[in-house]
Amino acid sequence: MYRRLRDLREDKDLTQAKIGEYLNMSQTGYSQYELGINDIPTYVLKKLAVFYGVSTDYILELTDEMKPYPK
């Protein structure tokens, strides 16, 4: 899951600092999600799914289909 987060971010040419800003947290705090040091809270997972336009299942690697997050 953590690699997938990084891949989604890099595919959009965004920095960890920019994603941290979107999530109202520091770059270091976000980095710890990508490195698997900290578990991702549900509200952050949902926010990232909406931001990237994918399902939470995709981020969690439960599927390889990049279905949009249902509204």
C-alpha positions as CSV (number, residue, x, y, z in Angstrom):
1,M,0.0,0.0,0.0
2,Y,2.8,2.4,0.8
3,R,4.4,2.0,-2.6
4,R,1.1,2.6,-4.2
5,L,0.8,5.9,-2.3
6,R,4.2,7.0,-3.6
7,D,3.4,5.9,-7.1
8,L,0.1,7.9,-7.2
9,R,1.9,11.0,-5.9
10,E,4.8,10.7,-8.3
11,D,2.4,10.1,-11.3
12,K,1.0,13.5,-10.6
13,D,4.5,15.0,-10.2
14,L,3.7,16.1,-6.6
15,T,6.1,16.4,-3.7
16,Q,5.4,14.9,-0.2
17,A,5.3,18.5,1.0
18,K,2.4,19.3,-1.4
19,I,0.4,16.3,-0.3
20,G,1.2,17.2,3.3
21,E,-0.1,20.7,2.6
22,Y,-3.3,19.2,1.1
23,L,-3.8,17.1,4.2
24,N,-2.9,19.9,6.6
25,M,0.2,18.2,7.9
26,S,3.9,18.3,7.6
27,Q,6.0,16.7,4.9
28,T,7.5,14.5,7.5
29,G,4.2,13.4,8.8
30,Y,3.1,12.4,5.3
31,S,6.4,10.8,4.6
32,Q,5.8,8.4,7.5
33,Y,2.7,7.1,5.8
34,E,4.6,6.4,2.6
35,L,7.3,4.7,4.5
36,G,4.9,2.5,6.5
37,I,6.1,4.0,9.8
38,N,2.6,5.3,10.7
39,D,-0.7,3.7,9.8
40,I,-3.0,5.9,7.7
41,P,-6.1,7.1,9.5
42,T,-9.4,6.4,7.7
43,Y,-10.2,10.0,7.1
44,V,-6.8,10.5,5.5
45,L,-7.2,7.4,3.3
46,K,-10.6,8.7,2.1
47,K,-9.2,12.2,1.4
48,L,-6.4,10.7,-0.6
49,A,-8.8,8.5,-2.6
50,V,-10.9,11.5,-3.5
51,F,-7.8,13.6,-4.4
52,Y,-6.3,10.9,-6.7
53,G,-9.7,9.8,-8.1
54,V,-9.3,6.2,-7.1
55,S,-11.0,3.9,-4.6
56,T,-9.7,3.2,-1.2
57,D,-9.5,-0.4,-2.2
58,Y,-7.0,0.6,-4.9
59,I,-4.8,2.4,-2.4
60,L,-5.1,-0.5,0.0
61,E,-4.1,-2.9,-2.8
62,L,-7.3,-4.9,-2.6
63,T,-7.7,-4.4,-6.3
64,D,-5.6,-3.3,-9.2
65,E,-8.5,-1.4,-10.9
66,M,-8.2,2.3,-10.6
67,K,-12.0,2.9,-10.2
68,P,-12.9,6.4,-9.2
69,Y,-13.8,7.0,-5.5
70,P,-17.6,6.7,-5.3
71,K,-19.3,9.9,-4.2
